[in-house]
Amino acid sequence: MLKALVPPGLGKALAEHIPTELLEKKVNAVSQEERKSIGRILKGLPLTVTGTMGYDWAVVCDGGVDMTEIDTRTMASRLFPNLFIVGDLLHISRPSGGFSLQLCWTSGRIAGENA
Ligand SMILES: Cc1cc2nc3c(=O)[nH]c(=O)nc-3n(C[C@H](O)[C@H](O)[C@H](O)COP(=O)(O)OP(=O)(O)OC[C@H]3O[C@@H](n4cnc5c(N)ncnc54)[C@H](O)[C@@H]3O)c2cc1C
């Protein structure tokens, strides 16, 4: 079942944290407490970053309107009244990994509340 729920590599790593006798049980024989313990293992698995995937896989977002030109309390341009600048248009260098989405949602909300 674990194989169907998580990617194979992760399943292998998780299996090392789950007692063998529990791994070998049929799903309908697993007790509520055992299910909960598997949940705790799934949520609490310690993951240590050991490196990057190298330059060929590196992604970064860069360029845009200089932040000194933006009032970040409202996301309004300091140069053009009533112009609100958000998301990818801002010059905030960032790696990939959700930072761009967080940036567009957060700045978009601030602009939306102040425009
Ligand atoms: C393939 C891909 C994968 C990505 N994966 C991730 C990821 O995993 N995590 C992450 O954090 N970021 C990711 N990003 C980046 C992230 O999607 C963007 O940073 C984010 O969507 C930018 O939001 P935005 O609102 O600034 O711009 P956009 O989402 O580009 O929105 C701009 C909008 O303006 C509209 N528009 C353009 N010109 C006009 C016009 N003249 N009049 C009216 N409307 C107009 C466009 O149609 C568009 O809907 C990914 C981007 C791509 C392309």
Ligand as a Chemical Component Dictionary entry (heavy atoms), coordinates in Angstrom:
data_LIG
# 
_chem_comp.id                   LIG 
_chem_comp.type                 NON-POLYMER 
_chem_comp.pdbx_formal_charge   0 
_chem_comp.three_letter_code    LIG 
# 
loop_
_chem_comp_atom.comp_id 
_chem_comp_atom.atom_id 
_chem_comp_atom.alt_atom_id 
_chem_comp_atom.type_symbol 
_chem_comp_atom.charge 
_chem_comp_atom.model_Cartn_x 
_chem_comp_atom.model_Cartn_y 
_chem_comp_atom.model_Cartn_z 
_chem_comp_atom.pdbx_ordinal 
LIG C1  C1  C 0 6.212  26.237 -16.242 1  
LIG C2  C2  C 0 6.276  27.062 -14.980 2  
LIG C3  C3  C 0 6.377  26.427 -13.755 3  
LIG C4  C4  C 0 6.446  27.184 -12.588 4  
LIG N1  N1  N 0 6.535  26.537 -11.396 5  
LIG C5  C5  C 0 6.593  27.248 -10.273 6  
LIG C6  C6  C 0 6.674  26.603 -9.012  7  
LIG O1  O1  O 0 6.670  25.373 -8.909  8  
LIG N2  N2  N 0 6.744  27.374 -7.909  9  
LIG C7  C7  C 0 6.747  28.735 -7.973  10 
LIG O2  O2  O 0 6.796  29.377 -6.924  11 
LIG N3  N3  N 0 6.660  29.382 -9.141  12 
LIG C8  C8  C 0 6.577  28.674 -10.288 13 
LIG N4  N4  N 0 6.518  29.334 -11.482 14 
LIG C9  C9  C 0 6.507  30.795 -11.485 15 
LIG C10 C10 C 0 5.149  31.338 -11.091 16 
LIG O3  O3  O 0 4.148  30.651 -11.831 17 
LIG C11 C11 C 0 5.113  32.827 -11.434 18 
LIG O4  O4  O 0 6.182  33.462 -10.748 19 
LIG C12 C12 C 0 3.791  33.459 -11.009 20 
LIG O5  O5  O 0 2.692  32.797 -11.597 21 
LIG C13 C13 C 0 3.796  34.926 -11.411 22 
LIG O6  O6  O 0 2.542  35.456 -11.085 23 
LIG P1  P1  P 0 2.191  36.893 -11.595 24 
LIG O7  O7  O 0 0.789  37.137 -11.124 25 
LIG O8  O8  O 0 3.274  37.843 -11.231 26 
LIG O9  O9  O 0 2.242  36.781 -13.190 27 
LIG P2  P2  P 0 1.397  35.859 -14.172 28 
LIG O10 O10 O 0 0.938  34.616 -13.484 29 
LIG O11 O11 O 0 2.215  35.738 -15.414 30 
LIG O12 O12 O 0 0.096  36.725 -14.441 31 
LIG C14 C14 C 0 0.112  37.804 -15.329 32 
LIG C15 C15 C 0 -1.257 37.847 -15.975 33 
LIG O13 O13 O 0 -1.406 39.055 -16.722 34 
LIG C16 C16 C 0 -2.054 38.737 -17.913 35 
LIG N5  N5  N 0 -1.725 39.794 -18.854 36 
LIG C17 C17 C 0 -0.591 40.011 -19.547 37 
LIG N6  N6  N 0 -0.681 41.109 -20.317 38 
LIG C18 C18 C 0 -1.909 41.614 -20.096 39 
LIG C19 C19 C 0 -2.603 42.735 -20.590 40 
LIG N7  N7  N 0 -2.060 43.584 -21.453 41 
LIG N8  N8  N 0 -3.863 42.944 -20.159 42 
LIG C20 C20 C 0 -4.451 42.112 -19.261 43 
LIG N9  N9  N 0 -3.816 41.025 -18.764 44 
LIG C21 C21 C 0 -2.590 40.774 -19.162 45 
LIG C22 C22 C 0 -1.523 37.382 -18.324 46 
LIG O14 O14 O 0 -2.391 36.717 -19.225 47 
LIG C23 C23 C 0 -1.477 36.684 -16.972 48 
LIG O15 O15 O 0 -2.691 36.046 -16.646 49 
LIG C24 C24 C 0 6.411  28.600 -12.656 50 
LIG C25 C25 C 0 6.305  29.239 -13.901 51 
LIG C26 C26 C 0 6.232  28.477 -15.046 52 
LIG C27 C27 C 0 6.106  29.196 -16.377 53 
# 
loop_
_chem_comp_bond.comp_id 
_chem_comp_bond.atom_id_1 
_chem_comp_bond.atom_id_2 
_chem_comp_bond.value_order 
_chem_comp_bond.pdbx_ordinal 
LIG C1  C2  SING 1  
LIG C2  C3  SING 2  
LIG C2  C26 DOUB 3  
LIG C3  C4  DOUB 4  
LIG C4  N1  SING 5  
LIG C4  C24 SING 6  
LIG N1  C5  DOUB 7  
LIG C5  C6  SING 8  
LIG C5  C8  SING 9  
LIG C6  O1  DOUB 10 
LIG C6  N2  SING 11 
LIG N2  C7  SING 12 
LIG C7  O2  DOUB 13 
LIG C7  N3  SING 14 
LIG N3  C8  DOUB 15 
LIG C8  N4  SING 16 
LIG N4  C9  SING 17 
LIG N4  C24 SING 18 
LIG C9  C10 SING 19 
LIG C10 O3  SING 20 
LIG C10 C11 SING 21 
LIG C11 O4  SING 22 
LIG C11 C12 SING 23 
LIG C12 O5  SING 24 
LIG C12 C13 SING 25 
LIG C13 O6  SING 26 
LIG O6  P1  SING 27 
LIG P1  O7  DOUB 28 
LIG P1  O8  SING 29 
LIG P1  O9  SING 30 
LIG O9  P2  SING 31 
LIG P2  O10 DOUB 32 
LIG P2  O11 SING 33 
LIG P2  O12 SING 34 
LIG O12 C14 SING 35 
LIG C14 C15 SING 36 
LIG C15 O13 SING 37 
LIG C15 C23 SING 38 
LIG O13 C16 SING 39 
LIG C16 N5  SING 40 
LIG C16 C22 SING 41 
LIG N5  C17 SING 42 
LIG N5  C21 SING 43 
LIG C17 N6  DOUB 44 
LIG N6  C18 SING 45 
LIG C18 C19 SING 46 
LIG C18 C21 DOUB 47 
LIG C19 N7  SING 48 
LIG C19 N8  DOUB 49 
LIG N8  C20 SING 50 
LIG C20 N9  DOUB 51 
LIG N9  C21 SING 52 
LIG C22 O14 SING 53 
LIG C22 C23 SING 54 
LIG C23 O15 SING 55 
LIG C24 C25 DOUB 56 
LIG C25 C26 SING 57 
LIG C26 C27 SING 58 
# 
